[in-house]
């Protein structure tokens, strides 16, 4: 029966494709979140180096630690500027309401 048309199969294929797209968006969002965590760790490292540098009594050592902290601060700031932004998106899927995160 070549003229047989299964509507449920087409609906399944459409929903399957949409689910794959949502899964891909969520994976990208997770990677972006991981990058934000890495940036936070680098900023905490800068604070730690600054605090360690303040413990020394020799001015030259303190200056070296401050220079190191300033140079290390440039890395997370550049990564933050180049990072994609996260936007919260609400979509209605058939049968349920799903809020997700999309990357702009």
LINJO-V629244 format. One record per pair of residues at least 12 apart in sequence whose ideal C-beta (glycine too) atoms are under 10 Angstrom apart, sorted by the first residue. I is the first residue (numbers start at 1). J is the second residue. D is the distance in Angstrom with one decimal. If there is no record, write none. Layout:
i=I j=J d=D
i=I j=J d=D
This chain:
i=11 j=94 d=8.8
i=14 j=94 d=9.8
i=15 j=93 d=8.2
i=15 j=94 d=7.3
i=15 j=95 d=9.8
i=18 j=91 d=9.3
i=18 j=93 d=7.4
i=18 j=94 d=9.3
i=19 j=93 d=8.7
i=22 j=91 d=8.0
i=22 j=93 d=8.2
i=22 j=98 d=7.6
i=22 j=100 d=6.5
i=22 j=102 d=9.6
i=25 j=89 d=8.6
i=25 j=100 d=6.5
i=25 j=101 d=7.5
i=25 j=102 d=5.7
i=25 j=103 d=7.1
i=26 j=100 d=6.7
i=26 j=101 d=7.3
i=26 j=102 d=9.4
i=28 j=84 d=8.1
i=28 j=86 d=9.8
i=28 j=101 d=9.1
i=28 j=102 d=8.6
i=28 j=103 d=5.2
i=29 j=84 d=9.5
i=29 j=86 d=6.5
i=29 j=87 d=9.7
i=29 j=100 d=7.7
i=29 j=101 d=4.4
i=29 j=102 d=7.3
i=29 j=103 d=6.0
i=30 j=101 d=9.0
i=31 j=84 d=9.4
i=31 j=103 d=8.9
i=32 j=83 d=6.8
i=32 j=84 d=5.8
i=32 j=85 d=8.5
i=32 j=86 d=5.9
i=32 j=101 d=8.5
i=32 j=103 d=5.8
i=33 j=86 d=7.6
i=33 j=101 d=8.5
i=35 j=79 d=7.0
i=35 j=80 d=9.0
i=35 j=82 d=9.5
i=35 j=83 d=5.8
i=35 j=84 d=8.7
i=36 j=79 d=9.5
i=36 j=80 d=8.3
i=36 j=83 d=7.3
i=36 j=86 d=8.3
i=38 j=76 d=8.1
i=38 j=79 d=7.5
i=39 j=75 d=8.8
i=39 j=76 d=4.5
i=39 j=77 d=8.6
i=39 j=78 d=9.8
i=39 j=79 d=5.5
i=39 j=80 d=5.5
i=39 j=83 d=7.5
i=40 j=76 d=8.1
i=40 j=80 d=9.8
i=41 j=76 d=8.6
i=42 j=72 d=7.1
i=42 j=73 d=8.4
i=42 j=75 d=6.0
i=42 j=76 d=4.0
i=42 j=77 d=9.3
i=42 j=79 d=7.7
i=42 j=80 d=9.5
i=43 j=72 d=9.2
i=43 j=73 d=7.6
i=43 j=75 d=9.7
i=43 j=76 d=5.2
i=43 j=77 d=8.8
i=43 j=80 d=9.0
i=44 j=76 d=9.6
i=45 j=69 d=8.8
i=45 j=72 d=6.6
i=45 j=73 d=9.5
i=45 j=75 d=9.6
i=45 j=76 d=8.7
i=46 j=68 d=9.0
i=46 j=69 d=5.1
i=46 j=70 d=8.4
i=46 j=71 d=9.5
i=46 j=72 d=5.2
i=46 j=73 d=4.9
i=46 j=74 d=9.7
i=46 j=75 d=9.0
i=46 j=76 d=7.4
i=46 j=77 d=9.8
i=47 j=69 d=8.3
i=47 j=73 d=9.7
i=48 j=69 d=8.9
i=49 j=65 d=5.9
i=49 j=66 d=8.7
i=49 j=68 d=5.8
i=49 j=69 d=4.5
i=49 j=70 d=9.7
i=49 j=71 d=9.9
i=49 j=72 d=6.6
i=49 j=73 d=9.3
i=50 j=62 d=9.8
i=50 j=65 d=7.1
i=50 j=66 d=7.1
i=50 j=68 d=9.2
i=50 j=69 d=4.8
i=50 j=70 d=9.3
i=50 j=72 d=9.6
i=50 j=73 d=9.2
i=51 j=65 d=9.3
i=51 j=69 d=9.5
i=52 j=65 d=6.3
i=52 j=68 d=9.7
i=52 j=69 d=9.2
i=53 j=65 d=2.6
i=53 j=66 d=5.8
i=53 j=67 d=9.3
i=53 j=68 d=7.7
i=53 j=69 d=6.8
i=54 j=66 d=9.0
i=83 j=103 d=9.7
i=84 j=103 d=4.9
i=84 j=104 d=6.5
i=85 j=102 d=10.0
i=85 j=103 d=7.3
i=85 j=104 d=5.0
i=86 j=101 d=5.6
i=86 j=102 d=7.8
i=86 j=103 d=6.2
i=86 j=104 d=7.6
i=87 j=100 d=9.9
i=87 j=101 d=7.2
i=87 j=102 d=5.4
i=87 j=103 d=7.3
i=87 j=104 d=5.0
i=88 j=100 d=7.8
i=88 j=101 d=5.8
i=88 j=102 d=7.8
i=89 j=101 d=6.8
i=89 j=102 d=4.4
i=89 j=103 d=9.8
i=89 j=104 d=9.6
